[in-house]
Amino acid sequence: MSDAQPLGRLLLVPNTLDHGSEPQPIDAVVAHGVLRQAAALAHWVVEDARSARAFLKRVADHVPLALPLQQIGISELPRPRKGSREGIAAAQWTALLQPALQGHDLGLLSEAGLPAVADPGSALVAAAHAAGLPVLPLAGASALLLALAASGLNGQSFAFVGYLPQETEARTRRLRELEALSRQWQQTQLFIETPYRNGALATALLATLQPATRLSISSGLTLAGGWSRTLTVAQWRRAPPLLSDRLPAVFALLAG
């Protein structure tokens, strides 16, 4: 028989999609079973400790926390120094995983949506696999998949390409490249932008893409007043979108 201490699990806990907006009822987005599992956790790794505590207070409105909030261990994901090309040392990821290595379940929480999807938490998940820890993703809303489902574009073949370049010429080249790839493979291309640059990206899309390319824009998904609309670029040009500079948006294109 082995005397090795049992390992804990890394639980990927979904958040709401209302970060930075008027809070919506948490149980409208996060399932009760997920709330119960979140309430039972005593150890967390998060993007921002303050917003994580606010999340746990919302959880506690529906399911009592296993420990007082002040006694719950909350560590933040490391951030690379600005201008530095050095990555995060492996020892830092191992240190964050210590509760799970000591047999306790550990929660990973993103600022919004599913952890590790368009999110820096993926590095912690990779470290957990390397350490032999079980990883358990809990079901929850992903803005990317919600936008894809609502778009009517190809959901059988798609790629998320993250953020586009900010510089005008580089962004134009990237958009033309993505449009060509979409046409060649009939593959939906999804991307996002920092909310205050949503309008600039929409303008660039309408100026660069071919008239027959279908463009889908989704904004404020799961929020009151959230919407998703898919039109050809030619149709969008006749009635350009008015996008909030505060709400996240997801953009998707499919070339004809």
ZIJO-V839633 format. One record per residue. N is the residue number from 1. RES is the residue in one small letter. SS is DSSP state (H for helix, E for strand, - for the rest). OMEGA is omega as a letter, one per 20 degrees, with the letter a starting at -180 (* if undefined). BURIAL is + if it has 9 or more other ideal C-beta (glycine too) atoms within 8 Angstrom, else -. Layout:
[[N;RES;SS;OMEGA;BURIAL] [N;RES;SS;OMEGA;BURIAL]]
//
This chain:
[[1;m;-;a;-] [2;s;-;r;-] [3;d;-;a;-] [4;a;-;a;-] [5;q;-;r;-] [6;p;-;r;-] [7;l;-;r;+] [8;g;-;a;+] [9;r;E;r;+] [10;l;E;a;+] [11;l;E;r;+] [12;l;E;a;+] [13;v;E;a;+] [14;p;-;r;+] [15;n;-;r;+] [16;t;-;r;+] [17;l;-;a;+] [18;d;-;r;+] [19;h;-;a;+] [20;g;-;a;-] [21;s;-;r;+] [22;e;-;a;-] [23;p;-;r;-] [24;q;-;r;+] [25;p;-;a;-] [26;i;H;a;+] [27;d;H;r;+] [28;a;H;a;-] [29;v;-;a;+] [30;v;-;a;+] [31;a;-;a;-] [32;h;H;r;-] [33;g;H;r;-] [34;v;H;r;+] [35;l;H;r;+] [36;r;H;r;+] [37;q;H;r;+] [38;a;H;a;+] [39;a;H;a;+] [40;a;-;a;-] [41;l;-;r;+] [42;a;-;a;+] [43;h;E;a;+] [44;w;E;r;+] [45;v;E;a;+] [46;v;E;r;+] [47;e;-;a;+] [48;d;-;a;-] [49;a;H;a;+] [50;r;H;a;-] [51;s;H;r;+] [52;a;H;r;+] [53;r;H;r;+] [54;a;H;r;-] [55;f;H;a;+] [56;l;H;r;+] [57;k;H;r;+] [58;r;H;r;+] [59;v;H;a;+] [60;a;H;r;+] [61;d;-;a;-] [62;h;-;a;+] [63;v;-;r;+] [64;p;-;r;-] [65;l;-;a;+] [66;a;-;r;-] [67;l;-;r;-] [68;p;-;a;-] [69;l;H;a;+] [70;q;H;a;-] [71;q;H;a;-] [72;i;-;a;+] [73;g;E;a;-] [74;i;E;r;+] [75;s;E;a;+] [76;e;E;r;+] [77;l;-;r;+] [78;p;-;r;-] [79;r;-;r;-] [80;p;-;r;-] [81;r;-;r;-] [82;k;-;r;-] [83;g;-;a;-] [84;s;-;r;-] [85;r;-;r;-] [86;e;-;r;-] [87;g;-;r;-] [88;i;-;a;-] [89;a;-;a;-] [90;a;H;a;-] [91;a;H;r;-] [92;q;H;r;+] [93;w;H;r;+] [94;t;H;r;+] [95;a;H;r;-] [96;l;H;a;+] [97;l;-;a;+] [98;q;H;r;-] [99;p;H;r;+] [100;a;H;r;+] [101;l;H;r;+] [102;q;-;r;-] [103;g;-;a;-] [104;h;-;r;+] [105;d;-;a;+] [106;l;E;r;+] [107;g;E;r;+] [108;l;E;a;+] [109;l;E;r;+] [110;s;-;r;+] [111;e;-;a;-] [112;a;-;r;+] [113;g;-;a;+] [114;l;-;r;+] [115;p;-;r;+] [116;a;-;r;+] [117;v;-;a;+] [118;a;-;a;-] [119;d;-;a;+] [120;p;-;r;-] [121;g;-;a;+] [122;s;H;r;+] [123;a;H;r;+] [124;l;H;r;+] [125;v;H;r;+] [126;a;H;r;-] [127;a;H;r;+] [128;a;H;r;+] [129;h;H;a;+] [130;a;H;a;-] [131;a;-;r;+] [132;g;-;a;-] [133;l;-;r;+] [134;p;E;r;-] [135;v;E;a;+] [136;l;E;r;-] [137;p;E;r;-] [138;l;-;a;+] [139;a;-;r;-] [140;g;-;a;+] [141;a;-;r;+] [142;s;-;a;+] [143;a;H;a;+] [144;l;H;a;+] [145;l;H;r;-] [146;l;H;r;+] [147;a;H;r;+] [148;l;H;a;+] [149;a;H;a;-] [150;a;H;a;+] [151;s;H;a;+] [152;g;-;r;-] [153;l;-;a;+] [154;n;-;r;+] [155;g;-;r;-] [156;q;-;r;-] [157;s;-;a;-] [158;f;E;r;+] [159;a;E;r;-] [160;f;E;a;-] [161;v;E;r;-] [162;g;E;a;-] [163;y;E;r;-] [164;l;-;r;+] [165;p;-;r;-] [166;q;-;a;-] [167;e;-;a;-] [168;t;H;a;-] [169;e;H;r;-] [170;a;H;r;+] [171;r;H;r;+] [172;t;H;r;+] [173;r;H;a;+] [174;r;H;r;+] [175;l;H;r;+] [176;r;H;r;+] [177;e;H;r;-] [178;l;H;r;+] [179;e;H;r;+] [180;a;H;r;+] [181;l;H;r;+] [182;s;H;r;+] [183;r;H;a;+] [184;q;H;a;-] [185;w;H;a;-] [186;q;-;a;-] [187;q;-;r;+] [188;t;E;r;+] [189;q;E;a;+] [190;l;E;r;+] [191;f;E;a;+] [192;i;E;r;+] [193;e;-;r;+] [194;t;-;a;-] [195;p;H;a;+] [196;y;H;r;-] [197;r;H;r;+] [198;n;H;a;+] [199;g;H;r;-] [200;a;H;r;-] [201;l;H;r;+] [202;a;H;r;+] [203;t;H;r;+] [204;a;H;r;+] [205;l;H;a;+] [206;l;H;r;+] [207;a;H;a;-] [208;t;H;a;+] [209;l;-;r;+] [210;q;-;a;-] [211;p;-;a;-] [212;a;-;r;+] [213;t;-;r;+] [214;r;E;a;+] [215;l;E;r;+] [216;s;E;r;+] [217;i;E;r;+] [218;s;E;a;+] [219;s;E;r;+] [220;g;-;a;+] [221;l;-;a;+] [222;t;-;r;+] [223;l;-;r;+] [224;a;-;a;-] [225;g;-;r;-] [226;g;-;a;+] [227;w;E;r;-] [228;s;E;a;+] [229;r;E;r;-] [230;t;E;r;+] [231;l;E;r;-] [232;t;E;r;+] [233;v;H;r;+] [234;a;H;r;-] [235;q;H;r;-] [236;w;H;a;+] [237;r;H;r;+] [238;r;H;r;-] [239;a;-;a;-] [240;p;-;a;-] [241;p;-;r;-] [242;l;-;a;-] [243;l;-;r;+] [244;s;-;r;+] [245;d;-;r;-] [246;r;-;a;-] [247;l;-;r;+] [248;p;-;r;+] [249;a;E;r;+] [250;v;E;a;+] [251;f;E;r;+] [252;a;E;r;+] [253;l;E;r;+] [254;l;E;a;+] [255;a;-;r;+] [256;g;-;*;-]]
//
